[in-house]
Amino acid sequence: MEFINRKRLFRPDEVAQLLDLSRRTVYRMIRDGRLPGVRMGSRPWRVPRESLIALCPEIFNPPTLN
């Protein structure tokens, strides 16, 4: 999961895998405004890392075992 910390923009299928959701649900969340996404021209949707952190911070900062 090292790629998570390096990427700035995620494809909807990557977001679906990270959040254990369907791709359709991710697109619905983007459309409804629950998950901010960006579109650059006619290219497909991308979800910024900041949007994922706001939605689910434990993905980027997993709890450490002491």
Secondary structure, DSSP 8 states (H G I E B T S, - for coil): -HHHHH-SEE-HHHHHHHHT--HHHHHHHHHHTSS--B--TTS--BEEHHHHHHH-GGGTS-----
